[in-house]
């Protein structure tokens, strides 16, 4: 009997091909399946394993339950020359967010700024995927989304706000990596709780409370309780901000009414807010990039506290991880491989190919 926690390496191309096949077999159009697969594998490459292809079983279950429409294509309404609104039509959030950023970039190229609000969407995985989309177009960006209840507001004990990521980015010059910030307003991302539960691991104390409001290191108990916001009232306020921009503004679900990606009972009703900004509105692009290079050098070259060997720029560790995993393969434990292959069997397609 194979060890469920034994690590298996998978190349990025094999992971992406496998994911695309499973999606297509579940009636996701090829173009949309390619977007979803690319985003999921990118998360795994960057070390954001909580938002990688291990999400496939929960997404496929939502399709089987009829609460996510695999065939849907989002539609766009141009509100003003610099503002658009997208109805996701309950399609994959990856598809809606990718379309939103594409349109925001197009508007920003012409007018300097572009803003897109998205409603009737779903979980869109790692926010950095869409920040990177803007960076590759030489654009600055903000990427906001709301999500299902997981956090209490400060002073409360019930799940009300989501662990909704705050993401933004800016292109860089030739001597520095792009600035990419993608962070949750909680002490840890909720996906890390699911990952620990899946891998039969404990979680650090201070991440979550159980259903009785007591600290816990048991991920199963944490999933029945609440995540804790980072910085107390500060993290709580940031999670509310995500709901304002992504839920209230868009007309999508908000105030605790977003359905979680692991809950196949009803449509998610997720909202997003995406903005692209030309970095050369006030300075030339070359000067902007030179200043970004200088900022990077100042950040990573500053005097270090005791015990610190290296200072990293936001997004830099993920770039390093991506290079390593592109070379050596993406690590999955056998239990995760088994869950993915079960989906392949249900879809009638081949198992994921490992490097062993």
KEDRENSE-509640 format. One record per atom (N, C-alpha, C): z, y, x. Coordinates in steps of 0.1 Angstrom, whole numbers, padded with zeros to 4 digits, always signed. Atoms other than C-alpha are relative to their C-alpha. Last residue first. Example, Ala and Ser with C-alpha at 12.3 -4.5 7.8 and 13.67 -1.06 7.14 Angstrom:
BEGIN
+0000-0011-0009/+0071-0011+0137/+0008+0011-0008/+0000-0012+0009/+0078-0045+0123/+0000+0012+0009/
END
This chain:
BEGIN
-0004+0012-0007/-0113+0089+0091/-0011-0011-0002/+0005+0000-0013/-0130+0122+0082/+0003-0013+0008/-0010-0005-0010/-0125+0119+0045/-0006-0002+0014/+0003+0006-0013/-0153+0118+0018/+0010+0005+0010/+0000-0010-0011/-0141+0126-0017/-0001-0007+0013/-0013-0004-0005/-0149+0098-0042/-0003+0011+0011/-0006+0006-0011/-0183+0096-0059/+0013+0006+0005/+0006-0004-0013/-0191+0106-0094/+0007-0006+0012/+0011+0009-0003/-0185+0093-0129/-0007+0004+0012/+0013-0007+0001/-0164+0122-0141/-0012-0008+0003/+0001-0004+0014/-0133+0101-0149/-0014+0007-0002/+0002+0011+0008/-0137+0084-0115/-0003+0004-0015/+0013+0004-0003/-0141+0117-0097/-0004-0012-0008/+0009-0009+0007/-0110+0130-0114/-0014-0004+0002/-0002+0003+0015/-0091+0099-0102/-0009+0009-0008/+0009+0011+0002/-0106+0106-0067/+0002-0005-0015/+0014-0005+0001/-0089+0140-0068/-0010-0011-0003/+0001-0008+0012/-0055+0126-0077/-0015+0005-0002/+0000+0009+0011/-0058+0099-0050/-0003+0007-0013/+0013+0007+0000/-0067+0125-0024/-0002-0009-0012/+0010-0010+0005/-0037+0145-0034/-0014-0006+0000/-0003-0001+0014/-0014+0114-0031/-0010+0011-0006/+0007+0011+0007/-0030+0107+0003/+0002+0001-0015/-0008+0013+0000/-0019+0140+0017/-0007-0010-0009/-0005+0003+0013/-0046+0167+0023/+0008-0013+0001/-0009+0011+0002/-0055+0183+0056/+0005-0001-0015/-0010-0005+0009/-0087+0204+0059/+0010-0012-0003/-0001+0005+0013/-0108+0195+0089/+0011+0005-0008/-0008+0012+0001/-0106+0200+0126/+0001-0007-0013/+0002+0009-0011/-0132+0227+0133/+0006-0014-0002/+0014+0002-0001/-0133+0245+0100/-0004-0010+0011/+0003+0010+0010/-0096+0239+0097/-0015-0003-0001/-0006+0013-0004/-0089+0257+0130/-0005-0011-0010/+0007+0005-0012/-0112+0286+0122/+0004-0014+0004/+0013+0004+0005/-0097+0289+0087/-0009-0005+0012/-0001+0013+0007/-0062+0289+0101/-0014-0005-0004/-0003+0009-0011/-0070+0318+0125/+0000-0015-0006/+0013+0001-0007/-0085+0338+0096/+0001-0011+0011/+0009+0008+0008/-0054+0330+0075/-0014-0002+0007/-0004+0014-0001/-0031+0342+0102/-0010-0009-0007/+0004+0006-0013/-0051+0374+0104/+0004-0014+0002/+0012+0008+0001/-0049+0383+0067/-0004-0007+0013/+0002+0007+0013/-0024+0411+0072/-0013-0007-0001/+0005-0009+0010/-0022+0418+0110/-0001-0007-0014/+0013+0002+0007/-0001+0395+0131/-0003+0011-0010/+0000-0007+0013/+0026+0403+0156/-0014-0002-0005/+0012-0007+0004/+0031+0378+0185/+0001+0006-0014/+0010+0001-0011/+0059+0363+0205/-0013+0008-0003/+0014-0001+0005/+0088+0374+0183/-0010+0000+0012/+0004+0013+0006/+0123+0362+0194/-0015+0000-0005/-0004+0012-0008/+0137+0397+0199/-0005-0013-0007/-0015+0003+0001/+0118+0424+0181/+0002-0013+0008/-0004+0011+0009/+0083+0433+0193/+0015-0001+0000/-0011+0007-0006/+0070+0466+0206/+0006-0010-0009/-0012-0007+0000/+0037+0475+0190/+0011-0008+0006/-0005-0003-0013/+0005+0459+0200/+0013+0007+0001/-0003+0013-0007/-0003+0441+0168/+0005+0003+0014/-0009+0010+0007/+0001+0472+0147/+0003-0012+0008/-0013-0006+0001/-0013+0498+0171/+0010-0010-0007/-0006+0001-0013/-0043+0476+0179/+0014+0006+0000/-0003+0014-0003/-0050+0471+0142/+0006-0001+0014/-0011+0004+0008/-0048+0508+0134/+0004-0014+0004/-0012-0006-0007/-0071+0516+0163/+0012-0004-0008/-0003+0007-0013/-0097+0492+0150/+0012+0005+0006/-0006+0013+0004/-0093+0507+0115/+0002-0009+0012/-0014-0002+0003/-0099+0541+0130/+0007-0012-0005/-0007-0003-0013/-0131+0529+0147/+0015+0002-0003/-0002+0013-0006/-0142+0514+0113/+0007+0002+0014/-0010+0008+0008/-0137+0547+0095/+0003-0013+0008/-0013-0005-0003/-0156+0565+0123/+0011-0007-0007/-0004+0003-0014/-0185+0542+0120/+0014+0005+0004/-0004+0014+0000/-0185+0545+0082/+0004-0004+0014/+0011+0009-0003/-0186+0583+0084/+0005-0014+0001/+0003+0001-0014/-0155+0600+0069/-0013-0009+0001/-0006-0012-0006/-0146+0612+0034/-0003+0000+0015/+0001-0012+0009/-0166+0589+0011/+0005+0012+0007/+0006-0012-0007/-0173+0565+0040/-0001+0011-0010/-0009-0005-0010/-0150+0536+0028/-0005+0013+0007/+0008-0002-0013/-0169+0531-0004/+0009+0006+0010/+0000-0014-0005/-0144+0519-0030/-0008+0000+0013/+0006-0002-0013/-0144+0487-0051/-0002+0014+0003/+0006-0013-0004/-0121+0480-0080/-0005-0001+0014/+0007+0001-0014/-0111+0449-0099/-0006+0013+0003/+0004-0014-0003/-0086+0446-0128/-0006+0000+0014/+0001-0005-0014/-0081+0411-0143/-0004+0015+0001/+0007-0012-0002/-0069+0396-0176/+0000+0004+0015/-0003-0008-0012/-0059+0361-0185/-0008+0012+0001/+0000-0014+0004/-0061+0348-0221/+0004+0009+0012/-0009-0007-0008/-0051+0312-0211/+0001+0015-0004/+0007-0008-0010/-0067+0293-0239/+0010+0009+0007/+0008-0011+0006/-0044+0268-0257/-0006+0008+0011/-0002-0001+0014/-0023+0236-0252/-0009+0011-0006/+0012+0002+0006/-0035+0225-0217/+0000+0002-0016/-0003+0002+0014/-0006+0241-0199/-0013-0002-0008/-0005+0014+0002/-0010+0236-0162/+0004-0003-0014/+0012+0009-0003/-0032+0268-0159/+0004-0015-0001/+0001+0005-0014/-0004+0288-0176/-0011-0010+0002/-0003+0014-0001/-0009+0306-0209/-0003-0005+0014/+0011+0007-0007/-0007+0344-0209/+0004-0015+0001/+0008+0008+0009/+0017+0356-0236/-0012-0007+0006/-0005+0014+0002/+0046+0368-0215/-0009-0009-0008/-0014+0001+0005/+0040+0405-0220/+0005-0014-0002/-0010-0007-0009/+0002+0403-0217/+0014-0002-0005/-0014+0003+0003/-0029+0387-0232/+0009+0006+0011/-0003+0014+0000/-0062+0405-0228/+0014-0003-0003/+0000+0006+0014/-0071+0439-0240/+0002-0015+0000/+0012+0008+0003/-0081+0450-0205/-0001-0004-0014/+0013-0008-0001/-0056+0478-0200/-0012-0007-0005/-0001-0011+0010/-0025+0459-0213/-0014+0007+0000/-0002+0005+0014/-0033+0427-0194/-0001+0011-0010/+0009+0011+0003/-0047+0435-0159/+0001-0005-0015/+0014-0002-0004/-0035+0470-0152/-0009-0012-0004/+0005-0012+0005/-0002+0469-0171/-0015+0001+0003/+0003+0002+0014/+0005+0432-0164/-0006+0013-0007/+0011+0008+0001/+0001+0438-0127/-0004-0003-0015/+0012-0008-0003/+0025+0467-0129/-0013-0008-0001/+0003-0008+0013/+0051+0445-0146/-0013+0008+0002/+0005+0010+0009/+0049+0421-0116/-0003+0007-0013/+0014+0003-0004/+0053+0450-0092/-0006-0009-0010/+0009-0011+0004/+0084+0462-0111/-0014-0002+0003/+0001+0000+0014/+0100+0427-0108/-0009+0012-0005/+0009+0011+0003/+0093+0426-0071/-0002-0001-0015/+0013-0005-0005/+0110+0460-0067/-0011-0011-0003/+0007-0009+0010/+0139+0451-0090/-0013+0004+0005/-0007-0003+0013/+0150+0421-0068/-0008+0009-0009/-0006-0014+0000/+0133+0425-0034/+0006+0003-0013/-0004-0005-0013/+0111+0395-0040/+0006+0014-0001/+0009-0011-0005/+0111+0383-0076/+0005+0004+0014/-0007-0013-0003/+0128+0349-0082/-0009+0010+0006/+0002-0005-0013/+0109+0320-0099/+0008+0013+0002/+0008-0012-0003/+0123+0307-0131/-0001+0002+0015/-0007-0013+0000/+0136+0275-0146/-0009+0012+0002/-0006-0001+0013/+0119+0243-0157/+0008+0013-0001/+0011-0001+0010/+0095+0245-0127/+0005+0001-0014/+0005-0013-0001/+0126+0251-0105/-0011+0003-0010/-0010-0009+0007/+0142+0219-0117/-0005+0014+0000/+0001+0004+0014/+0111+0199-0107/+0009+0009-0008/+0012-0006+0007/+0109+0218-0074/-0001-0003-0015/+0008+0011+0007/+0145+0208-0065/-0012+0007-0007/+0010+0004-0010/+0160+0234-0041/-0009-0011-0005/+0004+0014-0001/+0180+0251-0069/-0010-0002+0012/+0010+0002-0011/+0199+0283-0076/-0003-0015+0002/-0006+0003-0013/+0216+0283-0110/-0010-0002+0011/-0002-0012-0007/+0202+0300-0141/+0007-0002+0014/-0013-0006+0003/+0207+0271-0164/+0003+0013+0008/+0000-0004+0014/+0170+0262-0165/+0013+0006-0004/+0003+0010+0010/+0169+0261-0127/+0002+0005-0014/-0012+0005+0007/+0167+0291-0104/-0004-0011-0010/+0000+0002+0014/+0140+0298-0078/+0014-0003-0006/+0013-0001+0006/+0131+0307-0043/+0000+0001-0015/+0004-0014+0002/+0165+0315-0029/-0014+0002-0006/-0009-0007+0010/+0172+0280-0016/-0004+0015+0000/-0011-0007-0005/+0141+0266+0002/+0009+0006-0011/+0004-0013-0002/+0120+0240-0017/+0012+0008+0006/-0009-0010+0005/+0124+0203-0015/-0006+0014+0003/-0008-0008-0010/+0095+0179-0010/+0010+0009-0007/-0014+0005+0000/+0080+0151-0032/+0009+0007+0011/-0003+0007-0013/+0045+0161-0022/+0014-0005+0001/+0011+0010-0002/+0034+0170-0058/+0003-0008+0013/-0002+0010+0010/+0067+0188-0064/-0010-0012+0002/-0012+0008-0004/+0064+0207-0031/+0003-0011-0010/+0004+0008-0012/+0028+0217-0041/+0012-0009+0005/+0008+0012+0005/+0039+0227-0076/-0004-0009+0012/-0009+0009+0007/+0066+0249-0061/-0007-0012-0004/-0007+0007-0010/+0041+0264-0036/+0011-0010-0006/+0008+0012-0004/+0018+0272-0065/+0007-0008+0011/-0004+0012+0009/+0046+0294-0078/-0008-0012+0004/+0010+0003+0010/+0040+0317-0048/+0004-0012-0008/+0011+0010-0004/+0072+0325-0029/-0009-0002-0012/-0005+0004-0013/+0099+0353-0031/-0011-0010+0006/-0011+0009-0001/+0079+0366-0060/+0004-0003+0014/-0013-0008+0001/+0057+0397-0062/+0012-0009+0000/-0006+0001+0013/+0028+0375-0048/+0012+0009-0001/-0014+0004+0001/+0007+0386-0019/+0005-0001-0014/+0000+0008+0013/-0029+0390-0009/+0014-0006-0001/-0014+0003+0005/-0035+0417+0018/-0001-0008-0013/+0000+0007+0013/-0068+0416+0037/+0015-0003-0004/-0014-0001+0006/-0074+0441+0065/-0001-0007-0013/-0001-0009+0012/-0106+0430+0082/+0014+0000-0004/+0003+0007+0012/-0102+0415+0118/+0001+0009-0012/-0011+0004+0008/-0104+0438+0148/-0004-0008-0013/-0011+0005-0008/-0126+0448+0176/+0012-0003-0008/+0003+0012-0008/-0160+0451+0159/+0012-0006+0008/+0010-0001-0011/-0147+0475+0133/-0002-0013+0007/-0005-0004-0013/-0129+0467+0101/-0012+0002+0009/+0007+0005-0012/-0135+0464+0064/+0005+0005+0013/+0008-0010-0006/-0107+0471+0039/-0008-0006+0012/+0005+0002-0013/-0086+0450+0016/-0009+0011+0004/+0009-0011-0004/-0065+0447-0015/-0005-0002+0014/+0010+0002-0011/-0045+0421-0033/-0008+0012+0002/+0005-0014-0003/-0014+0421-0055/-0009-0002+0012/+0002-0005-0013/-0008+0386-0069/-0005+0014+0001/+0014-0006-0001/+0006+0379-0103/-0002+0006+0013/+0001-0001-0015/+0037+0356-0103/-0014+0005+0003/+0006+0010-0008/+0038+0363-0141/+0002+0002+0015/+0011-0004-0008/+0063+0382-0161/-0006-0011+0008/+0007-0010+0007/+0085+0369-0189/-0013+0005+0007/+0013-0002-0006/+0104+0338-0180/-0008+0010-0008/+0011+0008+0006/+0139+0343-0193/-0013+0003+0008/+0000+0014-0005/+0169+0354-0172/-0011-0009-0006/+0002+0010+0010/+0169+0392-0174/+0001-0014+0006/-0011-0001+0009/+0185+0418-0151/-0002-0010-0011/-0013-0002-0006/+0153+0424-0132/+0011+0002-0010/-0001-0014-0004/+0124+0410-0152/+0014+0002+0005/-0007-0008+0009/+0124+0372-0151/-0002+0015+0004/-0011-0008-0006/+0096+0355-0133/+0008+0007-0011/-0007+0008-0010/+0073+0326-0143/+0012+0007+0005/-0014-0004-0004/+0054+0338-0173/+0006-0010+0010/-0010+0005+0010/+0016+0331-0172/+0014+0003+0005/-0002+0015+0000/-0006+0353-0151/+0011-0004-0009/-0013+0004+0005/-0019+0389-0146/+0000-0016-0001/+0001+0009+0011/-0047+0398-0122/+0014-0002-0006/-0012+0002+0008/-0053+0426-0097/-0003-0011-0011/+0002+0012+0009/-0079+0429-0070/+0013-0003-0006/-0012+0004+0007/-0082+0463-0052/-0003-0012-0009/-0002+0005+0013/-0110+0470-0028/+0014-0002-0004/-0014+0002+0002/-0125+0486+0003/+0002-0005-0014/-0007-0007+0010/-0162+0480+0008/+0015-0002+0001/-0005-0012-0006/-0184+0470+0037/+0007+0009-0010/+0010-0011+0004/-0202+0444+0016/+0004+0013+0005/+0013+0003-0006/-0184+0416+0035/-0011+0009-0005/+0000-0003-0014/-0151+0434+0027/-0014-0004+0006/+0002-0014-0002/-0159+0433-0010/-0001+0004+0015/+0013-0003+0006/-0164+0395-0012/-0003+0015+0002/+0010+0003-0010/-0134+0392+0011/-0014+0003-0004/-0001-0010-0010/-0113+0409-0015/-0010-0002+0011/+0007-0011+0006/-0127+0385-0041/+0001+0013+0009/+0014+0004+0001/-0117+0354-0022/-0008+0012-0004/+0007-0003-0012/-0084+0370-0012/-0015-0003+0000/+0006-0013+0001/-0073+0367-0048/-0008+0005+0012/-0005-0009-0011/-0068+0330-0044/-0007+0013-0001/-0003+0005-0013/-0074+0311-0077/+0006+0010+0010/+0012-0001-0009/-0091+0327-0106/+0004-0003+0014/-0006-0001-0014/-0068+0316-0135/-0012+0001+0010/-0009+0011-0004/-0087+0322-0167/+0005+0002+0014/+0003+0007-0012/-0105+0350-0186/+0010-0011+0003/+0004+0013+0004/-0106+0365-0220/-0004-0009+0012/-0008+0007+0010/-0105+0399-0205/-0005-0013-0004/+0004+0013+0005/-0119+0416-0174/+0010-0005-0010/-0011+0006+0006/-0117+0453-0163/-0005-0013-0007/+0004+0009+0010/-0142+0466-0138/+0013-0007-0005/-0012+0006+0006/-0139+0497-0116/-0005-0009-0011/+0004+0008+0011/-0166+0511-0092/+0012-0008-0005/-0011+0008+0006/-0163+0538-0067/-0005-0008-0012/-0012-0001-0008/-0186+0558-0044/+0012-0009-0005/-0008-0011+0004/-0213+0565-0070/+0013+0001+0008/+0007-0012+0006/-0242+0544-0059/+0009+0012-0002/+0011-0004-0009/-0227+0519-0035/-0007+0012-0005/-0005-0007-0011/-0195+0519-0056/-0011+0004+0010/-0003-0014+0004/-0214+0509-0087/+0005+0008+0011/+0013-0007+0003/-0230+0479-0070/+0003+0015-0004/+0007-0003-0013/-0197+0469-0054/-0013+0008-0003/-0008-0011-0006/-0179+0470-0088/-0006+0005+0013/+0004-0012+0007/-0207+0449-0103/+0008+0012+0006/+0014-0003-0002/-0204+0422-0077/-0004+0013-0006/+0001-0006-0013/-0166+0424-0079/-0014+0003+0003/-0006-0013+0001/-0167+0418-0117/-0001+0007+0014/+0009-0009+0007/-0192+0389-0114/+0006+0015+0000/+0011-0002-0009/-0169+0372-0089/-0011+0010-0005/-0005-0009-0010/-0139+0378-0111/-0011+0003+0010/-0002-0013+0005/-0156+0363-0141/+0003+0010+0011/+0014-0005+0004/-0169+0333-0123/+0001+0014-0005/+0008-0002-0012/-0136+0326-0105/-0013+0007-0003/-0004-0013-0005/-0117+0330-0138/-0008+0004+0012/-0009+0000-0012/-0135+0300-0152/+0002+0014+0005/+0006+0007-0011/-0150+0307-0186/+0010+0000+0011/-0008+0012-0004/-0130+0317-0216/-0006-0009+0010/+0004+0011+0010/-0157+0341-0229/+0007-0013+0003/+0002+0013-0007/-0150+0362-0197/-0004-0012-0009/-0006+0011+0008/-0156+0394-0215/-0003-0013+0006/+0006+0014+0001/-0164+0419-0188/+0009-0008-0010/-0009+0009+0006/-0158+0457-0189/-0007-0014-0002/+0005+0011+0008/-0175+0482-0167/+0011-0009-0005/-0010+0009+0007/-0166+0516-0152/-0007-0010-0008/-0008+0006-0010/-0185+0538-0127/+0011-0010-0006/+0007+0004-0012/-0215+0548-0147/+0008-0006+0011/+0004-0013-0006/-0195+0546-0179/-0008-0004+0013/-0007-0010+0008/-0187+0516-0202/-0004+0015+0004/-0001-0012-0009/-0213+0491-0189/+0006+0012-0008/+0003-0013+0007/-0206+0460-0209/+0003+0011+0009/-0005-0013-0005/-0207+0427-0191/-0005+0011-0009/+0010-0011+0004/-0209+0391-0204/+0006+0013+0004/-0006-0013+0004/-0191+0360-0189/-0012+0010-0003/+0004-0010-0010/-0209+0327-0189/+0005+0013-0005/+0000-0014+0003/-0194+0297-0208/-0005+0009+0012/+0014-0004+0001/-0204+0261-0201/-0001+0015-0002/+0007+0002-0013/-0170+0249-0188/-0014+0006+0000/+0014+0003+0004/-0151+0264-0218/-0008-0001+0013/+0008-0007-0010/-0114+0262-0211/-0014-0004-0002/-0006-0013-0001/-0090+0252-0239/-0006+0008+0011/+0008-0010+0007/-0110+0222-0251/+0005+0014+0001/-0008-0004+0011/-0084+0196-0240/-0007+0011-0008/-0001+0011+0009/-0109+0180-0217/+0008+0003-0013/+0013+0002+0006/-0117+0214-0201/+0001-0012-0010/+0002-0011+0009/-0080+0221-0196/-0014-0001-0007/-0007+0003+0012/-0076+0187-0181/-0001+0011-0010/+0008+0010+0008/-0104+0195-0157/+0007-0004-0013/+0011-0006+0006/-0086+0226-0145/-0008-0009-0009/-0005-0009+0011/-0054+0208-0140/-0011+0007-0007/-0005+0008+0011/-0071+0180-0120/+0005+0008-0012/+0010+0006+0008/-0091+0205-0099/+0005-0008-0012/+0000-0006+0013/-0062+0226-0087/-0009-0007-0010/-0010+0007+0008/-0058+0204-0057/+0002+0005-0014/+0006+0010+0009/-0091+0219-0047/+0010-0009-0007/+0012+0007-0004/-0073+0250-0033/-0005-0011-0010/+0011-0005+0008/-0049+0275-0047/-0013-0007+0004/-0004+0000+0014/-0016+0260-0035/-0011+0004-0009/+0002+0013+0006/-0033+0251-0002/+0004+0000-0015/-0006-0002+0013/-0035+0287+0009/-0002-0012-0009/-0014+0005+0000/-0042+0276+0045/+0008+0004-0013/-0009-0011-0005/-0073+0298+0049/+0015-0004+0000/+0003-0003-0013/-0095+0267+0047/+0010+0011+0006/-0005+0011-0009/-0078+0255+0016/-0002+0003+0015/-0015-0001+0000/-0083+0289-0001/+0006-0011+0009/-0004-0012-0009/-0120+0289+0010/+0015+0001+0000/+0000+0005-0014/-0123+0254-0005/+0003+0011+0009/-0011+0010-0002/-0112+0267-0039/+0000-0005+0014/-0013-0007+0000/-0135+0298-0037/+0012-0010+0002/-0001-0008-0012/-0166+0278-0027/+0014+0007+0001/-0002+0009-0011/-0160+0252-0054/+0001+0008+0013/-0014+0005+0000/-0156+0278-0081/+0003-0009+0012/-0010-0011-0002/-0187+0297-0071/+0014-0005+0000/+0000-0004-0014/-0208+0266-0067/+0010+0011+0003/-0007+0010-0008/-0197+0253-0101/+0000+0003+0015/-0015-0003+0002/-0208+0286-0117/+0008-0010+0008/-0003-0013-0006/-0243+0283-0103/+0015+0003+0000/+0000+0001-0015/-0245+0245-0111/+0004+0013+0007/+0014-0003-0005/-0235+0250-0148/+0001+0001+0016/+0000-0013-0006/-0200+0234-0155/-0014+0002+0006/+0008-0009+0007/-0205+0204-0178/+0001+0015+0005/-0008-0004+0012/-0177+0182-0165/-0006+0012-0007/-0002+0012+0009/-0201+0163-0142/+0009+0004-0012/+0013+0002+0007/-0210+0197-0127/+0001-0011-0010/+0002-0011+0009/-0174+0204-0119/-0013-0002-0008/-0009+0002+0011/-0169+0170-0103/-0001+0010-0010/+0005+0012+0008/-0201+0174-0082/+0009-0002-0012/+0012-0004+0008/-0191+0210-0071/-0005-0012-0009/-0005-0009+0011/-0157+0198-0060/-0011+0004-0009/-0008+0008+0009/-0171+0169-0039/+0004+0008-0012/+0010+0008+0007/-0197+0192-0023/+0007-0009-0010/+0007-0009+0009/-0170+0218-0014/-0010-0008-0008/-0009-0004+0011/-0146+0192+0000/-0008+0008-0010/-0002+0012+0009/-0174+0175+0020/+0009+0004-0011/+0013+0003+0007/-0186+0209+0034/+0002-0012-0009/+0002-0010+0011/-0150+0219+0043/-0013-0003-0008/+0008-0012-0004/-0145+0187+0062/-0002+0010-0011/+0013+0000+0007/-0117+0164+0050/-0007+0013+0005/+0008-0012-0003/-0086+0153+0070/-0014-0001-0007/+0014+0003-0002/-0062+0128+0055/-0007+0013+0002/+0010-0011-0001/-0024+0131+0059/-0014-0005+0002/+0008+0001-0012/-0001+0102+0048/-0011+0011-0001/-0002-0013-0008/+0023+0114+0021/-0008+0000+0013/+0004-0011+0009/+0013+0087-0005/+0000+0013+0008/-0011-0010+0000/+0016+0060+0022/-0005+0012-0007/+0001-0012-0008/-0010+0034+0014/+0011+0009-0002/+0000-0012+0008/+0000+0000+0000/+0000+0012+0009/
END
